């Protein structure tokens, strides 16, 4: 992880940089530490992970429209996590899976950004929000279209933790093994274009995540490449 | 003494069940179970029985921690014996804490026992 002064990019004094592999390792290690890394492909108990790893139980409460959840931080790390009640009340498979990705996103903040709140002289005013009123510093997570980057690097990084937490790389590879082909000069495993939808569906079912999350995860692990290249 | 909600959370964690997993078993919403654990709501008799089953406790054990004040019972006592009315008022005037009361009750022998 590299760090640089934030230079006004958001409310933090520092901006950490993580390589994708670093985020993978941080997430996998965290799952192992609390014995919630399964030995074969199955849904990750993300809520239990948060309880065991951070010692807090996510709360389900009414939040303003467009806000999926938030985490309150103290100098010792996360102290509360709130998820939108409308997701919990919907009672559909899609909404339940949305809770999984929201919890994983918040867990990403806890794993990657807790230390930023321990820094002295934090400009707390930037964490105060009229929509969700608490006087404590928090990261408020809104419902943003997938793939949209609005300069909030901390949200981008938390999103990058969703895949590794809910669909660990090794277990995803097990699920899609049957579709993998060695391609290019280096024999890098790839999923052919014709099989990508089926593979994403299998990952979605196996890990209990929405198809769009599975599709993004496969893009991370097995990016579409031009077969004539490496 | 632990509150009802804190005790439910304690039992749930002891069984290694997450809040949503418990909600699913109870066929209730996660928000409802969250509210129970946070002391904002109290379950119906049916849910209480179901909770006890899922958490390996008895209904009586859970009911001991019922946080709701027995208002009707207190009214009845105060009407039948004015000394109770005075006693309740004194508790409020002297700002006696819940812990003080529980401590007093704990140190008293149970009725009917020597």
Boltz contact constraints between the chains, C-beta under 6 A:
constraints:
  - contact:
      token1: [A, 45]
      token2: [B, 18]
      max_distance: 6.0
  - contact:
      token1: [A, 47]
      token2: [B, 18]
      max_distance: 6.0
  - contact:
      token1: [A, 47]
      token2: [B, 20]
      max_distance: 6.0
  - contact:
      token1: [A, 48]
      token2: [B, 18]
      max_distance: 6.0
  - contact:
      token1: [A, 57]
      token2: [B, 19]
      max_distance: 6.0
  - contact:
      token1: [A, 59]
      token2: [B, 34]
      max_distance: 6.0
  - contact:
      token1: [A, 60]
      token2: [B, 30]
      max_distance: 6.0
  - contact:
      token1: [A, 60]
      token2: [B, 31]
      max_distance: 6.0
  - contact:
      token1: [A, 60]
      token2: [B, 34]
      max_distance: 6.0
  - contact:
      token1: [A, 85]
      token2: [B, 31]
      max_distance: 6.0
  - contact:
      token1: [A, 88]
      token2: [B, 29]
      max_distance: 6.0
  - contact:
      token1: [A, 88]
      token2: [B, 30]
      max_distance: 6.0
  - contact:
      token1: [A, 88]
      token2: [B, 31]
      max_distance: 6.0
  - contact:
      token1: [A, 89]
      token2: [B, 29]
      max_distance: 6.0
